[in-house]
Amino acid sequence: MSREKRLPDYIGDIHSAASDAISFIEGLSFETFENDRKTQRAVIMCLIIVGEASARIVERHQDFVSAHPSVPWHEMRGLRNRVVHGYSDINLEIVYQTVRSALPLLVQQLASIQCDD
Protein backbone atom coordinates (compact mmCIF):
# COMPACT_ATOMS: atom_id res chain seq x y z
CA MET A 1 0.00 0.00 0.00
CA SER A 2 1.55 3.31 -1.05
CA ARG A 3 1.06 6.52 0.83
CA GLU A 4 -0.39 9.57 -0.84
CA LYS A 5 2.25 11.96 -2.07
CA ARG A 6 2.67 15.34 -0.45
CA LEU A 7 3.75 18.61 -2.00
CA PRO A 8 7.45 18.10 -1.14
CA ASP A 9 7.30 14.71 -2.87
CA TYR A 10 6.01 16.27 -6.09
CA ILE A 11 8.62 19.04 -5.94
CA GLY A 12 11.28 16.37 -5.42
CA ASP A 13 9.97 14.36 -8.36
CA ILE A 14 10.16 17.41 -10.63
CA HIS A 15 13.63 18.34 -9.40
CA SER A 16 14.93 14.78 -9.80
CA ALA A 17 13.46 14.21 -13.27
CA ALA A 18 14.64 17.60 -14.54
CA SER A 19 18.13 16.98 -13.17
CA ASP A 20 18.20 13.54 -14.77
CA ALA A 21 17.15 14.91 -18.17
CA ILE A 22 19.90 17.53 -17.98
CA SER A 23 22.50 14.91 -17.11
CA PHE A 24 21.31 12.56 -19.87
CA ILE A 25 22.12 15.08 -22.60
CA GLU A 26 25.15 16.64 -20.97
CA GLY A 27 27.92 16.81 -23.55
CA LEU A 28 25.67 15.60 -26.39
CA SER A 29 25.16 17.61 -29.53
CA PHE A 30 21.67 17.75 -30.95
CA GLU A 31 22.80 15.46 -33.77
CA THR A 32 23.99 12.84 -31.30
CA PHE A 33 20.75 13.14 -29.32
CA GLU A 34 18.72 12.87 -32.51
CA ASN A 35 20.37 9.55 -33.31
CA ASP A 36 20.21 8.08 -29.80
CA ARG A 37 16.75 6.56 -29.24
CA LYS A 38 17.54 5.36 -25.76
CA THR A 39 18.50 8.84 -24.57
CA GLN A 40 15.52 10.38 -26.35
CA ARG A 41 13.13 8.06 -24.56
CA ALA A 42 14.81 8.59 -21.20
CA VAL A 43 14.62 12.37 -21.59
CA ILE A 44 11.02 12.25 -22.78
CA MET A 45 10.07 10.12 -19.78
CA CYS A 46 11.68 12.72 -17.54
CA LEU A 47 9.57 15.42 -19.18
CA ILE A 48 6.45 13.32 -18.62
CA ILE A 49 7.31 13.01 -14.92
CA VAL A 50 7.95 16.76 -14.65
CA GLY A 51 4.62 17.49 -16.30
CA GLU A 52 2.62 14.95 -14.34
CA ALA A 53 4.00 16.10 -10.99
CA SER A 54 3.36 19.74 -11.89
CA ALA A 55 -0.22 18.85 -12.89
CA ARG A 56 -0.76 17.29 -9.48
CA ILE A 57 0.63 20.40 -7.79
CA VAL A 58 -1.66 22.63 -9.87
CA GLU A 59 -4.68 20.45 -9.01
CA ARG A 60 -3.98 19.96 -5.30
CA HIS A 61 -1.92 22.94 -4.15
CA GLN A 62 -3.28 26.05 -5.88
CA ASP A 63 -2.13 28.39 -3.09
CA PHE A 64 1.42 27.12 -3.54
CA VAL A 65 1.22 27.61 -7.31
CA SER A 66 -0.06 31.17 -6.78
CA ALA A 67 2.77 31.87 -4.33
CA HIS A 68 5.35 30.82 -6.96
CA PRO A 69 4.18 32.40 -10.22
CA SER A 70 7.64 32.43 -11.81
CA VAL A 71 7.65 28.62 -11.96
CA PRO A 72 6.05 27.52 -15.25
CA TRP A 73 3.54 25.08 -13.67
CA HIS A 74 1.00 25.18 -16.49
CA GLU A 75 3.62 25.07 -19.22
CA MET A 76 5.18 21.94 -17.70
CA ARG A 77 1.77 20.28 -17.64
CA GLY A 78 1.15 21.42 -21.22
CA LEU A 79 4.46 19.98 -22.42
CA ARG A 80 3.59 16.67 -20.78
CA ASN A 81 0.25 16.61 -22.59
CA ARG A 82 1.88 17.37 -25.93
CA VAL A 83 4.47 14.63 -25.44
CA VAL A 84 2.00 12.00 -24.25
CA HIS A 85 -0.83 12.70 -26.67
CA GLY A 86 1.34 13.64 -29.64
CA TYR A 87 3.97 10.96 -29.12
CA SER A 88 4.24 10.28 -32.84
CA ASP A 89 4.97 13.92 -33.66
CA ILE A 90 7.50 14.85 -30.97
CA ASN A 91 9.87 17.54 -32.15
CA LEU A 92 13.23 16.37 -30.83
CA GLU A 93 14.81 19.76 -31.34
CA ILE A 94 12.24 21.34 -29.01
CA VAL A 95 12.83 18.56 -26.47
CA TYR A 96 16.59 19.06 -26.65
CA GLN A 97 16.39 22.86 -26.39
CA THR A 98 13.89 22.64 -23.52
CA VAL A 99 16.24 20.43 -21.56
CA ARG A 100 19.26 22.61 -22.33
CA SER A 101 17.67 25.99 -21.67
CA ALA A 102 14.53 25.70 -19.53
CA LEU A 103 15.30 22.82 -17.18
CA PRO A 104 18.47 24.27 -15.60
CA LEU A 105 16.47 27.37 -14.64
CA LEU A 106 13.66 25.19 -13.30
CA VAL A 107 16.10 23.20 -11.16
CA GLN A 108 17.44 26.48 -9.75
CA GLN A 109 13.93 27.75 -9.01
CA LEU A 110 12.92 24.54 -7.26
CA ALA A 111 16.08 24.50 -5.15
CA SER A 112 15.13 27.89 -3.72
CA ILE A 113 11.52 26.95 -2.88
CA GLN A 114 10.57 26.04 0.66
CA CYS A 115 7.58 23.74 1.04
CA ASP A 116 6.45 22.10 4.24
CA ASP A 117 3.13 20.55 3.29
Secondary structure, DSSP 8 states (H G I E B T S, - for coil): ------HHHHHHHHHHHHHHHHHHHTT--HHHHHT-HHHHHHHHHHHHHHHHHHHHHHHH-HHHHHH-TTS-HHHHHHHHHHHHHTGGG--HHHHHHIIIIIHHHHHHHHHT-----
